[in-house]
Amino acid sequence: MGDPILSGGCLCGAVRYSVSGRPVDCGYCHCRICQRASGAPLVAWATVPAECLTITAGVPQAYASSAHALRQFCARCGTPISFRSQRSPTHVDITIASLDDPSSLPPQYHIWTMSQVPWLKVDDHLPRHADGGPDRLT
């Protein structure tokens, strides 16, 4: 693995993590499950190799949000931490906003825009996909 290049955690500090490898990609997800799980109109995710993510403090709670996905969050404050898909067991998505420096990983695309709330206008020129996109790992 190597030295951590990213670190993050939840709002209350009970759960902390580090990432020892570079992200594969970063993107915005507008799907209804992400919206409901976060209470936000979209979630920004960074996909990293699963072996590069280490929980350094606390134990995140897990919730199976679908037949193929497991979401981890802090049981104390509710901060979403990660998303793991059985479709891509070698990768894990971490919430970019839970990083200590979220500005270090700007998103590169939008997925599941068919579920985008109509009142949200994101004024960027990133690629948009109505579904999960053509090259998504998870």
Secondary structure, 3 states (H helix, E strand, C coil): CCCCCEEEECCCCCCEEEECCCCCEEEEECCHHHHHHHCCCCEEEEEEEHHHEEEEECCCEEEECCCCEEEEECCCCCCEEEEEECCCCCEEEEEHHHECCHHHCCCCCEECHHHCCCCCCCCCCCCECCCCCCCCCC
